[in-house]
């Protein structure tokens, strides 16, 4: 039917629209990060909780107890005298660490205690293992800064292809003698669109130039392989606070003892990151693990990732697009197969769980695959298809009610539509039915003695009463043929007692006739009569006609015989049934044999019976 082709076309167009949206999202727009990030963060938290941080990367932490201890015992508030850092650095370097990385800025000279600056500079420059942070001043006026080409080569600034040779970039460096060591790199917080830090700079881009990050400078010094991208996704291990932290003041006081209690080789071969997790110092940012994650831990994680080569890799865009297309394509196939929203929804739920598990398992191999975006496209497509399916079923239900409401009792129509779907798409099929023809006797006299309007009014009143009887007994009114009613039982709803119901309806119709004649004038009461013929047999039943005009009807030899039986009633009985109908009624009625008759289209005579209510 035309409705089916429209539905198929609509499904195809919806699938095409979603396919184009998927391709645009992954290859042009770069993904829906606001949807993807929260889901990936949840997977990352689950993944990180099962990991263990690299034991060779430790944090010496300026924590809250350290701030309190220095204030109480040394009488120094923040910022601390740089001699504290120099003394601690001197003690740590004696244990032969691989590197000592400061995440504390030593920018402005100490004009009150210049000897402290010299002390720190002397200790730090005396070793090639000490590194310091710098900052790219984002949002500052670069026109007032020095050209990048003029910076000392040991800082490692690189001009990429197409770099502006006159580019200027505002930078913040530590004290000049510390910066001139070249062991300096940027530690700018790298945040995504939702303000969460998930990545770290390998190289900070500026006008085509590449400025090395602090982890990059450490990695270059120690011979580690760098990521081949300007940024890399951090692979967190062990959840928040899992990296080994040593309180700064606790270590400082122990190193100053004549007989230290801490191990003498505690930092041997390790990378020591010195920074602060104290909330009051403000060096914390949102991360996938926590809303306030210490910046020093992010730096330590970045260094450990490069050291171990275990940073996260993002899967290529085509993989996310392929997963999304397969998900949408699978849903379209299930709907096309007629699985319906419920079964398809269960399949989508199962696919969603599988996809989430696959995303988590890929994290174990340090691959980040889009999960939320395929699920978003899949569920939106499912909702769209389910809505279209609902609207289609509702439209078909309304059409079916409109169609069958002409033939059946409204209560039967409601049950029919509820229990049987795609009624309008079913073709005509052969089935056993019990057919009835009820023709008015005396119609010619009626027509001659009344105006056409009066004739129509009488027929309408009569048909209304008789149709109510047919409906009451579960019959289907096929059509009105002039003054004749054609009805049948056994379709569209199956009825194992169809013959009994048809005969019961005929007997009641005969009684309704008698009551109706009382309303007619005396001149018509005696001549107005009916003949009812009933036969049970095989007939082709269903919607027949053109796309613009369909009728639910029955055709076949059984229909013809029921009509012929009605023609034999004149002068014999108001109701006559065939032997097939009588047999299917069993002992529900009494039957009076009315002989056999030769009917048109039949070689063998037909035995006819008049039904009576049980005595």
Beta strands, then each sheet from edge to edge (+ up, - down):
strand 1: 57-61
strand 2: 99-102
strand 3: 130-136
strand 4: 158-159
strand 5: 171-172
strand 6: 184-186
strand 7: 199-201
strand 8: 203-206
strand 9: 209-212
strand 10: 231-233
strand 11: 245-247
strand 12: 271-275
strand 13: 284-285
strand 14: 293-294
strand 15: 313-314
strand 16: 367-368
strand 17: 429-441
strand 18: 476-481
strand 19: 484-489
strand 20: 529-545
strand 21: 550-555
strand 22: 575-578
strand 23: 590-597
strand 24: 606-612
sheet 1: 5+ 3- 2- 12- 1- 11-
sheet 2: 5+ 3- 6-
sheet 3: 4+ 9- 8+
sheet 4: 7+ 10-
sheet 5: 13+ 14-
sheet 6: 15+ 16+
sheet 7: 18+ 19- 17+ 20- 21+
sheet 8: 18+ 19- 17+ 20- 22- 24+ 23-
end
